[in-house]
Amino acid sequence: MAKITFFGGKMSTPEVLTVDMTSTPQSLTEIVREQGLPLYWRCGHGTCGACAVHLHFQNRQASFSVILSNKEKNVMLRHQLISKEAHAEEQIVQTNEIWRLACHVYPDQLDDLLVTW
């Protein structure tokens, strides 16, 4: 079971979810909608940038490499969430400081994840 904590925006307290990720993979945006959290991330298709978040992996090393889709990189570049240099890279180093789009993040079954914005 993945433990996912959401905190940011107008939330006064964190919302902690325990999610079974063994069935169909779900993005963070899909999890939020399914659980009925009052987070108003508009599209969920990876094109608007409204769901930009920071990911804090509690049970992984401080940084690790990830491959972003071209769509995610293009949207983040358009919203100035990544540099042109990072956009050109095939892989980026996932740290707590970089932005990601929640609709492109699919948590792993063993993740202990804090999602902030």
C-alpha positions in Angstrom: 0.0 0.0 0.0 1.3 3.4 -0.9 1.0 6.1 1.7 0.4 9.5 0.1 0.1 12.8 2.0 -1.2 15.9 0.3 -0.6 19.3 1.7 -0.7 22.7 0.2 -2.8 25.5 -1.2 -5.7 26.3 1.1 -5.4 23.1 3.1 -5.1 23.7 6.9 -4.1 20.1 7.7 -2.4 17.4 5.6 -4.7 14.7 4.0 -3.1 11.3 4.4 -4.3 8.5 2.1 -3.3 4.8 2.0 -3.8 3.6 -1.5 -3.7 0.1 -3.0 -1.6 0.5 -6.1 -1.6 -3.2 -7.1 -4.6 -2.8 -9.4 -4.8 -0.4 -12.3 -2.0 2.2 -12.0 -3.4 5.6 -11.1 -1.9 9.1 -11.4 -1.9 11.4 -8.4 -4.7 13.4 -10.0 -6.8 10.2 -10.5 -6.2 9.3 -6.8 -7.3 12.7 -5.7 -10.5 12.5 -7.7 -11.3 9.0 -6.6 -10.8 9.8 -2.9 -12.9 13.0 -3.2 -10.2 15.4 -2.0 -11.1 19.0 -2.6 -8.2 19.7 -4.9 -9.3 21.4 -8.1 -6.7 20.3 -10.6 -8.5 21.1 -13.8 -7.8 18.9 -16.7 -5.9 15.8 -15.7 -4.6 15.4 -19.2 -1.2 16.9 -18.7 -1.7 20.0 -20.7 -2.6 22.9 -18.4 0.0 22.7 -15.7 -2.5 23.4 -12.9 -1.4 20.3 -10.9 2.3 21.2 -10.5 3.5 19.7 -7.3 6.7 18.9 -5.4 7.3 15.3 -4.5 9.0 14.3 -1.2 9.7 10.6 -1.3 10.1 9.5 2.3 11.4 6.0 1.7 13.8 6.6 -1.3 17.2 8.1 -1.6 17.3 11.9 -1.6 17.5 12.1 -5.4 17.2 9.6 -8.3 16.8 9.8 -12.0 13.4 9.8 -13.8 12.4 10.0 -17.4 9.7 12.6 -18.1 7.4 12.4 -21.1 7.8 15.0 -23.8 4.3 16.3 -22.9 5.2 16.8 -19.3 8.5 18.5 -20.1 6.8 20.8 -22.7 4.0 21.9 -20.3 6.6 22.5 -17.5 8.8 24.5 -19.9 5.8 26.6 -21.0 5.0 27.4 -17.4 8.7 28.0 -16.6 8.8 25.1 -14.1 12.0 23.7 -15.8 14.8 25.2 -17.6 15.5 24.8 -21.3 18.5 22.8 -20.4 16.4 20.4 -18.3 13.9 20.2 -21.1 16.6 19.0 -23.5 17.7 16.2 -21.1 16.3 12.7 -21.5 16.4 12.1 -17.7 16.2 14.5 -14.9 17.2 14.1 -11.2 14.1 13.8 -9.1 14.5 15.9 -5.9 12.1 17.6 -3.5 12.8 20.9 -5.2 11.8 20.1 -8.8 8.2 20.5 -10.1 6.2 17.6 -11.5 2.7 17.4 -12.9 0.5 15.3 -10.7 -1.3 13.9 -13.7 2.0 12.4 -14.9 3.1 10.9 -11.6 2.1 7.3 -10.9 3.1 6.3 -7.4 4.6 2.9 -6.6 3.0 0.4 -4.3 5.8 0.9 -1.7 6.0 4.7 -1.9 5.7 6.9 1.2 5.1 10.2 -0.5 4.5 13.8 0.6 2.9 15.9 -2.2 3.1 19.7 -1.7 2.3 22.7 -3.8 
